[in-house]
Amino acid sequence: MDRRSFITKTGVAAGAVAASTTLAAPAIAQGRKEMVIVSSWPRDFPGLGVSAQRHAQRITDLTDGKITTKYFASGERVGGFDVFDEVASGNAQAYNSADYYWKGKHPAWAFFTSVPFGLTYTEQSAWINHLGGQALWDELAASFSLKALPCGNTGVQMGGWFNKEIESADDLKGLKMRIPGLGGDVIAKVGGSPVSLPGSQIYENLVSGAIDATEWVGPYNDYFLKFYEAAKYYYYPGMHEPGGFISFGMNKKWWDGLTKTEQLAIEAASQMECEIAMSENNANNATYLKRLIDEHGIKLREFNDDVYDSFGEAAEQVMEETRAHSALAKKVHGSFAEARKNVGGWMKLSDVSYSLKRNRVLGL
C-alpha cells in the first residue's frame, strides 16, 4: 500500500523534518482545540479513505468535541506524499498515511507499516503493543518531531495484478511493476523494475503498457480502481505487505501539549479503527474477489515455490542492507525479527494449524 492515494507527487521531500521552532497553533476557543489532519488517501475511497474519515470523526466524538478534527483528503491541502513534512513542521497537527512511504528518510519507518516476509496483523499488534514495537516507533518518530500510533490495517495483501502468468523467477526479470516500500527493493533484486506511481496514474499506465504489473491492497480496495480492465492475472499471497498498519502521525509538540485524557481518547480512537478497518477488509474481500472472478473474468493464481523462494532470497539481501543503515535500524529489525520468531511460532501452532485442519475437515 504507496498505497494508495490519488497522490499528486511521486516522491517524498527529504527536508523539513526537524522540529519547527514556531508551531502553528491550532484554533482554541472555549477550551476546544482544532486538529488539522492531512491524509494520503482519496476522499470517500472505499477502505482506506473511508477508514481515515471515520477515525477523524471518532476523535471528535470521543472527546465530546473538545478536539475538533478538520480532515483533508489527498490533494485537498497537500499532496499525499507531503503529509509527513506538513505535520513535522507543525503546519498541520496529524496525518493518516503509511509510514513506509518515509523509508527514504530512514528505512526503519518501513517496519511500522509492513515489510517483505514480515508480520501479520495479529503478530504486528503483539509486537507494537506488548513486545517493544511502540517504544521503538516512538524513538524513531521523536527524531522527526512526531508521535505515531497505528490506526488501521489491511491484513495480508494480494501479490498483485499481472498482464502475464508468473510461472518462474525468470518471469520477473525485466518486469515493470508499481510497488512501494521495501517490497519494491525486493522486486529490483529479482531483476524487475519497481515503479513509483500515485494511485490515480496506475490504471492508465497498466492500460498503456507502461507498467506490466501493480499491487494495491486486496479485492475490496482493488475492485474500485478497475485494474481488472487492464490485467487479468491476480496473484496471491503478497510477500510485500502481510499486515500493513496505517499510521496516525502527530506533531510531537502538539501531542505533548494535550491532556492525558485527550491523549487517551486519541489512542482509543486509533485502536478502535485498527479493529474496525481490519474486520471491514475481511468482511468485504471475499465478496469482491467473487465479483472480480464472476463479473470480470480475472484469473486467480498462486505464486509457486520457485517464485516465492526468489522473493525470500532477495528479501534477506534487502534486510541486510537495511540493518546496515544505522544502529536504530538494526535495533528495530532485531526486535521485529524476535517477534516474528516467537509470536509467529505460536501462530503456527494456534491460528495457522487450526485453520488448516478446519478447512480440511469442512472442505473449505
N, C-alpha and C positions, 0 to 999 in steps of 0.2 A: 501497500500500500502503500513511490511518490504518488502515493495514493492520493493521490486521489483528490484531485482537486481539479477545478477548472481554473488552473493556476496561470497567472499571466506571465510568469517568468520561469525559465528552466534552470536557474541556478540560485544558490543561496549566497548572498553577500557575505564576505568574510569579516567585515569590520563591524564597528558599533556594538560590541558585545560587553564592553566594560561598563561598570556601574555608572549611571549618569549622576552628575553632581546636583543636577536640578531635576527632580522628579515631577513630571506633570501631575498636578494634584487632581484627583477625581472630585467631581462635584459633591459637596457635602451640604445638606440642608436639613435642619431639624434632626440631626443625628443620623441621617441617611447618607449612604455612600454610593457613588456610581462606579460600576465596574465595566469598563470597556473590554469586550472580548473580540479578538480578531481570529478568524478561522481559515484553515486551508481547504475547506470543503464548500461545494456549491450550496446555495440556499435551497432548502427543501429537497435535497437529493436523498433518495431512499437509502437508509442505512447510515452512512457517515454524517451527512448533512443534518438529517432529522435528529440523530443522536446528539449532536453538538448543540442544536437549538433547544432540545429537551433539557439537556444538562444546564444550560444557561438559565432557563426559566426556573428550574428546580432550586437553584441557588437563591433566587429572589423569593421563592415560596418558602423555603426552609428558614430564611432569615426574617420572614414576615415583612419583606420589603425594606429592611434596614440596609441590605445591599441590593441595589437595583442594577441588574445587568443590562448592558446595551450591546447587542450581538451584531457583528458584521461578518457576513459570509465572504469567501474568497473573492477578491477584486472589488468589494464594496468600499473598503477603506485602504487596504494594501493588498498586494498580491499574496497568494497562498504561501509562497516560499519566503515572504518578507516578514512573516508574523513574529519570528524569533527576535529580530532586531527591533521591531516595533515595541515589543514588551520589555526586552532587556534594557532599552534606552529609557523606558518609562512613559513613552507616548501612548501606550495602552496598558491596561492592568493584567491582561491574561491572553493566552492563545489556546486554541483547540487544534491540535495537529498531531503529527507523528514524529517523534524525536529522532528517528534515524535519518530524517532529512538533514540534520545538522552534523552528520559524520565528517564533513569537510572541516568543521571547526574542531571536533575531537571525535575520534572513532568510537569512543566509549558510549556516545549517545545512542548508537545503534542497538545496544543491548537492552535499552529500556523501551524499545518498540519490539523488534524481533530480529534475530539473526539466523543465517542458514544452519540447519540442524540444531535449532535452539529449543526453547521451552514451549510447551503447550500452554493454553490459558490456565489450567489448573496448576501446572508446575510454576509458571511465571508468577501467579498470585502468591504461591507459597514462598517463593524467593523474595518478592518485593515486601510482603507483609510480615514474614517471620524469619527469614534467613539472611538478613542484612542488605537486601537489594535497595530498599528505600534509603538507607543511610548512605550508600554509595551514590545513588541518584542525587541525593541532597548535596553531597560533596562536589560532584561534577557540576550540578546546576548552580550552586553558590558561586563557583568561579566565573560564571557568566551573569551574575546578578539575578538569578532566577530561583524559583521554588517550583518543583514539578510533582504532579500526582497522576496516577492512572485514572482515566475517566471513560473507558470503553475498551472493547477487544473484538477482533474479527475472527478469532479462532484459527484453525488450520486452513490456510488459503489454498485455492486451486493452483496447479502448476502453471496454468496459462493457456492462451489461445494461440494456435499454430496453423500456418497455412499448408503444412505438410506433416506427415507422420514422423515421429521421432522414434526410430527403431534401434538406434545405437548411438554411442557417444560421438561417432563421426558425423552424425546428422546435425550436431550442434555447432560444428565448425563453420564459421562464416555467417552464422545465423544472426540477423539483426533483431534484437529483442528489447523492447521497452521494459526495463526492470530497475527499481531503485535499490538503495542501501547496499549492504554487503552482498546481497544476492546478486546484484549487478556485477560485483567483483568476481563472484564465482563463475558467472557466465563468461566473463572475459578470460578466466583461467582455462576454461574448457575449449576456448577457441572461438567463442561467439563475440558479438559486438553489442554491449549494452548501450541503450539509447535513453537519454533523458528527455521526456516529453510531458507537458502538462496534460491533464486528463482530457481537456477539450480538443486536443490535437491527435489523440490516439486513433480514433476511428478513421479519420481521413488518411492518416499515414498507413494504416492497415489496408485500406481500400486501394490506395495508390501503389502499394508495394514498397513504399519507403522503408517499412519495417516488415519482418516476417512473422513476428510473434509479439505478444504482450501478456503481462499479468495484470490483474487488478485486485480483486478480493475473492469473491465467490459468486455462486449463481444469483443470489438475491441482488447484490450490487451490480454484477456484470450485465445482467439482463437489460437494465435500463440504459446502458451505453451501447447496446445493439452490436456488440462485437461479432455476434453470430452472422451478421450480414457480410463480414469481411474474412472470417476464419472459421473453419468448420471443426477443427480438431481441438478438443478441450481436455487438457491433461490434468492428472492428479497423482499423488498429492504434491503440493508445493513444498519444496525444501527450504525456500527463502523466508517464509513467514509462518511458522507453525502456531503462533499465538500473539498476534500483533496488538500490543497495547496502544491505545490512543492516549495522548498526553494533554494534561491541562497545566500549562506552564504559566506561572505568575511572576510578576516583578517582585523580587525578594524584599525590597524596601517597603513596598505596598503591603505584602503579606505580613511582614514583621510588625506593621502598624495596626493590624487587625486585633480585635479582642480574641481571647481564647474561644469564646462561644462562636464568633464569626468563623474562625479557622476550622472549628469542629463541624460547623454547618457545611462549609465548602468540602471538607473531607467526606462527610456523609453523602452529600450530593454526588460526589465523584465515585465513591464506592457503589452507590445505587446504580449509577449509569453503567459501570462495568458489568454488573449482573444483567441489567435490562438490555444493554446493547448485545451482549453475548447471546442471551436467550432469544433475542429478536432475530439474530442471524441464524441460529439453529432452527428456529421455528419456520423461517422462510426459505432457507437454502434448498431443502428437498423439493418444495413446491415449485420453485423457479427452475431448478435443474430439470424437473419433469417437463416443464413448459419449453425449455430450450431444446430438449430432445424431441418431444412430440410435435411442437408447433413449428420449430425451425430446423429440425434435422441435424442438430450438431452431433458429432461423433465423440462419445466419451472414451478416453483412453487412459490407461495407467502407465506411468513411467516404468520401464523394465529395470531389472537389477543392474544391467550394464550401464544404463544412463545414470541411475542413482549412485552407483559406485563412483562414476566420474565426478558427479557433484560432490560426493564426500571427500574425495582426494583434493579437489580444488578448494573446498571449504576449509580444510585443515591448513592449506597454504595461506589462505586469506586470514585465518585466525592467528597464524604465526606472525604475519606482518602487523596485525592489529595489536597483539601483545607487545611487540617491539616498539610501538609508538611512544609509550610513556609508562611511568610507574603506576599511574592511575588506571590506564588501560589494562595493564597486566593484573592489577588488583581486581578490577571489575570482572575480567574474564575468569580469573581464578575462582571467585565467589560464584559466578554463574555456572561454571563447569562443575563445581562441587554440588550445587543444587540439582543440576541435570543428572548427575550420577545417583545421588541419594533419593531425591523425590521421583526421578524417572524410574529408578529401580522399584520403588514402591508401586508406582502406577502400573508397571509391567505385571506385578502380582495381583493388583486390585482391578482397576478400571479396564485395562487392556485385556487381561486374562478373562475377566467376566464377560466382556463384550464378545470376544471370540467364541467362547463356549455357548453363550446365549444365542448368538447368531447361528451357530452350527445346529443347536437343538431345534430352534424355531425355523430354520431355513431362511433366515433373513439375508 
